[in-house]
Amino acid sequence: MFTTPLLDSPLDPGRNIPVKKWRHIYLGALNLHDLIITKIFRGTQLDVEDCVAAFAAYQIDPEELLKRYAETAKYDLDPEKMIQNFIIFTEDLLEKGMVSHSFLKKVAAYK
């Protein structure tokens, strides 16, 4: 099993995507930034592909994602490996024209 500690609880207001609410039960999903972070931390090729698709479909702000990702990576046992995973993700985004070369350089500077 793989877990990623997040900066904020997904149960906090605004930290999840509402799915359904009943009288005593609330169903929510991780917000897209935290979902991408958890999948990129795991770092499988399938996870990267899923994140590229989510990035494209929901027009995620790369700067905001990088900021949150880098902050989360600081708390990992191997932050450099986590940044390397994000570089791989960013290279895929660059290949598909979703980010610029200057953004990739900014990501690489976190190493």
N, C-alpha and C positions, 0 to 999 in steps of 0.2 A: 504494500500500500504506500502511496506517496501523498504527503501533505505539505502544504506551504503555509507558514504563518503569515497572515495578512496584517497590514498596519492598523486597520480598523475592523471591528466586528461587522460582518455582513448583516447582522441583525439590527445595526444602528439605522435610524431613518436616513434615507437617501443612499445607503450603501448596498442596496439590492434592487432588483427589478421585480415589482409586484406581479404575481401571476394570478392568484385568486385569494379572496378573503371570505371566510365563513364567519359565523358568529364567534367562535372561540379558537379558530385555527387560521393562521396566515401562511400562505405559500409564496415564497419569493426565490429568485435565482440570483446568483452572483452578478454584480454589475459587470459590464464588458471589460473594464480595465482590470479588475481583479481576476476575472476569468482568464484573460490573456496572460496575466502575470503568472497564475498558477500553472498554466499549460506550458509557457516558455521555461519556467523553472524546471519542469520535468524534462523538457527538451527533446522529446522524440520527434522524428520527422513528421509523423501524423499530427502531433500537437502543433508544430510550426505551420503546417498546411491549414489546419483548422483556424489558427490565429490570423493567418493571412486572409482567409476568407471572411472572418469576422471583421477584420480591419477594413476590408474593401466594402463590405455590405453596410457597415454602420458608420462609415466616415469618421473614424476615431482620430483625434488630434494626436499626432505622433509626439509632439513636445510634451504634452501633458502625460501621455503614457510613459515616456522615457523618464520623466521626473519621478513618477510614482514607482516605476519599476526599479530605478536606481536606488531609491530610498529603501524599498523592500529588500533589495539585494544586499544592502549593508548589514542586515541582520542574519544573513545566511552564513553557514559555516565556511563556505567557499564562495565569497562574493565575486571573485574574478571569473569563476566558472559560470556564474549566473549572468554576468555581463557578456561573456562569450556566447552564451545561448541567445541573448538579445541581439548580438551582432549578427548571428546566423539568421535570425528572424528579419532583421533590418536589411540584410543582403537580399533576401527573398522579396521584400517589399520594393527595394530598389530595382531589382530585376523586372518587376511588374510595373514600374513607373509610379509607385505610390508614395515614395519619399525621394529626396534629393541626395546627391553625393555629399553635400555639406552636412546633412543630417547623419549619414553614416559616419562621417568623420567625428561628429559630436559624440555619437554613441561609442566609437572606438576610443575616444579620449578618456572615458571612464575607467579604462583598464589600469 
